[in-house]
Amino acid sequence: MPASRRRLRIAAVATVLVAAASGCAQRHSESDEQPAYTGPADQVITVVSDAPTDTSATLTAWDRVGTHWVRAIGPLRADGGAQGIGAASESATRSPAGIWPLTEAFGIAADNGTRLPYRRVTTADWWVSDTASRYYNTHYMCAPGSCPFDESAGEDLGAAGPAYDHAVVIDYNRSPVVPAAGSAYFLHVGDGHPTAGCVAVPASDLDALMRWLDPAREPVIDITVR
């Protein structure tokens, strides 16, 4: 969660709380609709909200079996961006709509049994959100105070707290990387509140998802509005 999006989240969450107080609480659907995905991946995590501005969504994990999709995990409640789902950018707190590969994982805590490549992070592990840096939207290792980018525009993964006990990188804006199009989008541990653009679920649910993910099956996440 880059510092710029963290500041935006505060204002956006305030708007959400006002709406809830006036009887406009977010809805949560538990539909078992089959994924619309037709690509090569044999594992898909669908994250579906009922409206573009909803901050919660239904998350379901699916296995391809022959020509059909079989539900493996869920449906679960997930928290998304404070501005909902849609076009992501460095100045917005939306979860990025679209289909994105899930290729690697990291965490402050020990490996939870995931088959994805896993990096245990410390305060020397960063995700770069400095739009002027050639390392933008990549992992970089450097001691705090010595990094070759604006640290205030980055995220010290090892200092982020329980949200990053475990996380899966959502490969949005990574190949190619477009400056300012948005950075540091993860599937991580949630606390029941909207995020700065990531997708979050309770720790036990994330552990189950991470153990289910199999890189040999080319997993993707499909973030969309119903």
C-alpha positions in Angstrom: 0.0 0.0 0.0 2.0 3.0 -1.2 1.9 6.1 1.0 -0.1 8.1 -1.6 -2.9 5.5 -1.8 -2.8 5.2 2.0 -3.7 8.9 2.4 -6.5 8.5 -0.2 -7.9 5.5 1.7 -8.6 7.6 4.8 -10.9 9.9 2.8 -12.5 7.1 0.9 -13.2 5.0 4.0 -14.9 8.0 5.6 -17.2 8.1 2.6 -18.0 4.4 3.0 -18.8 4.9 6.7 -21.2 7.7 6.0 -23.0 5.6 3.4 -23.3 2.7 5.8 -24.8 5.0 8.5 -27.5 6.2 6.1 -28.6 2.7 5.3 -26.5 2.1 2.3 -24.5 -0.8 3.6 -22.6 -2.8 1.1 -24.2 -6.0 -0.1 -22.4 -9.4 -0.2 -23.5 -11.9 -2.8 -22.7 -15.6 -2.6 -23.4 -16.6 -6.2 -21.9 -19.8 -7.5 -21.9 -18.5 -11.1 -19.3 -20.3 -13.2 -16.3 -18.2 -14.2 -16.5 -16.5 -17.6 -12.7 -17.0 -18.0 -11.7 -19.0 -21.1 -7.9 -18.6 -21.1 -5.3 -21.3 -20.5 -5.1 -21.2 -16.7 -6.5 -24.3 -14.8 -7.0 -22.4 -11.6 -9.0 -19.2 -11.3 -9.8 -17.0 -8.3 -12.9 -14.9 -9.0 -13.4 -11.6 -7.1 -16.9 -10.3 -8.0 -18.6 -7.2 -6.6 -22.2 -6.2 -7.1 -21.4 -2.6 -8.1 -18.2 -0.6 -9.2 -18.2 1.3 -5.9 -18.7 -1.7 -3.6 -15.8 -2.2 -1.2 -16.6 -5.9 -0.5 -16.8 -8.7 -3.0 -17.4 -12.5 -3.3 -14.2 -14.5 -3.7 -14.3 -18.1 -5.0 -11.5 -20.4 -6.1 -12.1 -22.7 -9.1 -10.4 -25.7 -10.6 -10.8 -26.6 -14.3 -11.9 -30.2 -14.6 -12.2 -31.2 -18.2 -14.4 -28.5 -19.8 -16.0 -27.4 -16.6 -15.1 -25.3 -13.5 -15.4 -26.9 -10.1 -15.5 -24.8 -7.0 -12.5 -25.5 -4.7 -12.8 -22.8 -2.0 -15.5 -20.4 -1.1 -17.5 -18.4 -1.7 -15.8 -16.1 0.8 -16.2 -12.5 1.7 -13.3 -10.3 0.5 -12.4 -6.7 1.0 -11.4 -4.6 -2.0 -10.3 -1.1 -2.7 -11.9 1.8 -0.9 -13.0 3.2 -4.2 -14.3 -0.1 -5.5 -13.2 -2.0 -8.6 -12.2 -0.4 -11.9 -9.4 1.5 -13.5 -6.4 1.4 -11.1 -3.7 4.0 -10.8 -1.2 5.4 -8.4 -3.6 8.1 -7.4 -6.6 5.8 -6.9 -7.7 3.2 -4.3 -9.4 0.9 -6.7 -8.8 -2.8 -7.1 -7.6 -3.3 -10.7 -10.4 -4.8 -12.8 -9.2 -7.5 -15.1 -7.5 -10.9 -15.2 -4.0 -11.1 -13.7 -1.5 -13.9 -13.1 -0.6 -15.1 -9.6 3.1 -16.1 -9.8 4.8 -15.4 -6.4 4.1 -14.9 -2.8 5.8 -13.3 0.3 5.3 -12.7 3.9 6.7 -11.6 7.2 5.8 -15.0 8.7 7.2 -18.3 7.7 6.1 -20.1 4.5 2.5 -21.4 5.1 2.9 -24.3 2.7 2.2 -22.5 -0.6 3.6 -24.0 -3.8 4.2 -20.5 -5.2 7.8 -19.2 -5.0 7.8 -17.7 -1.5 10.0 -14.9 -0.1 10.2 -14.2 3.6 10.5 -10.5 4.0 12.3 -8.2 6.4 12.5 -4.4 6.7 15.1 -4.6 3.9 12.4 -5.7 1.4 10.5 -3.0 -0.5 7.8 -2.7 -3.1 8.7 0.4 -5.2 6.0 2.9 -5.9 8.2 5.8 -6.9 6.9 6.6 -10.4 10.2 8.2 -11.4 12.2 5.1 -10.5 13.3 2.5 -12.9 12.4 0.0 -10.2 8.7 1.1 -10.2 6.3 -1.7 -9.3 9.1 -4.2 -8.5 10.5 -5.8 -5.4 13.8 -4.3 -4.3 16.1 -5.0 -1.3 17.9 -2.2 0.5 18.3 -1.0 4.1 15.9 1.8 5.1 17.6 5.1 4.4 19.8 3.7 1.7 17.4 2.9 -1.2 17.9 4.3 -4.7 14.3 5.5 -4.9 11.9 7.7 -2.9 11.2 5.6 0.1 8.2 7.7 1.1 6.6 6.6 -2.2 7.4 2.9 -1.6 6.3 0.2 0.9 8.6 -1.4 3.4 7.1 -4.9 3.3 8.6 -6.1 6.5 7.3 -3.1 8.4 3.7 -3.4 7.2 2.3 -5.4 10.1 -0.1 -8.4 10.1 -1.6 -7.5 6.6 1.6 -8.9 5.1 2.1 -11.9 7.3 1.3 -13.7 4.1 0.5 -12.3 0.6 0.3 -13.2 -3.0 1.5 -10.7 -5.7 -1.2 -9.7 -8.2 0.7 -9.3 -11.4 -1.1 -6.0 -12.4 1.1 -3.5 -14.4 4.1 -5.7 -14.3 4.8 -6.7 -17.9 5.2 -4.1 -19.2 5.4 -1.7 -16.3 3.7 1.6 -17.0 4.7 4.5 -14.7 1.9 5.8 -12.5 -0.5 3.1 -13.7 -0.5 1.6 -10.2 1.7 -0.6 -8.0 1.8 -2.9 -5.1 -1.4 -4.9 -5.5 -1.6 -8.0 -3.4 -4.0 -10.7 -2.1 -3.2 -10.3 1.6 -4.5 -10.7 5.1 -7.6 -8.6 5.8 -9.0 -6.9 8.8 -12.5 -6.4 7.6 -11.9 -2.9 6.2 -11.5 -1.6 2.6 -8.0 -1.6 1.2 -5.9 0.8 -0.8 -6.5 -1.3 -3.9 -5.5 -4.8 -2.8 -7.8 -7.8 -2.2 -7.9 -9.0 1.4 -9.4 -12.0 3.2 -9.0 -13.4 6.7 -5.7 -15.1 7.5 -7.2 -18.6 7.6 -8.9 -18.2 4.3 -5.7 -16.8 2.8 -3.7 -19.8 4.1 -6.1 -22.2 2.4 -6.0 -20.3 -0.9 -2.2 -20.1 -0.9 -1.9 -23.9 -0.2 -4.3 -24.5 -3.0 -2.5 -22.4 -5.6 -0.3 -24.4 -7.9 2.1 -22.6 -10.3 2.0 -25.6 -12.7 -1.6 -24.8 -13.3 -0.9 -21.1 -14.2 -3.3 -19.5 -11.7 -4.9 -16.2 -12.3 -7.2 -13.8 -10.4 -10.3 -12.3 -12.2 -11.4 -9.1 -10.5 -14.7 -7.9 -11.9 -18.1 -6.3 -11.3 -21.1 -8.5 -11.7 
